[in-house]
């Protein structure tokens, strides 16, 4: 899964803290959000977001307003994506020992796939039809394996 889904794209210094007791986010200056709204349509294929709104009057006088508050803005918001069930299941799977073990060997497979695609033309079919595509795949894989055997024997 894309790391942007599991870890997010925000830099560490832009981090807002979550207050479990209030159920709201706290800005880096320590101001609590005043309202929480859920945005996005249900069952639309896109994840919904929780948008937290902050008091703009506090932002105007805040010491950390540079890079956070834009003069003339009507509101200050902070949005967090609500993870879908599939994303949560995948995040749990990525924490498992099985996934970690398999991901250690992924670089070998990716290197071989890259060689097949870029060096031996496996990225695009050279002729039409399922049988011809299967033949091209078999020939490309045969050549790669033959090269490996020759390299091991030398």
JOFENRA-V169896 format. One record per run of one state. SS is the DSSP state (H for helix, E for strand, - for the rest). FROM is the first residue (numbers start at 1). LEN is the number of residues. If there is no record, write none. Layout:
ss:SS from:FROM len:LEN
ss:SS from:FROM len:LEN
This chain:
ss:- from:1 len:2
ss:H from:3 len:4
ss:- from:7 len:5
ss:H from:12 len:3
ss:- from:15 len:2
ss:E from:17 len:3
ss:- from:20 len:4
ss:E from:24 len:3
ss:- from:27 len:5
ss:E from:32 len:1
ss:- from:33 len:2
ss:E from:35 len:5
ss:- from:40 len:9
ss:E from:49 len:6
ss:- from:55 len:1
ss:H from:56 len:5
ss:- from:61 len:15
ss:E from:76 len:6
ss:- from:82 len:3
ss:H from:85 len:10
ss:- from:95 len:2
ss:H from:97 len:8
ss:- from:105 len:1
ss:H from:106 len:13
ss:- from:119 len:11
ss:H from:130 len:24
ss:- from:154 len:1
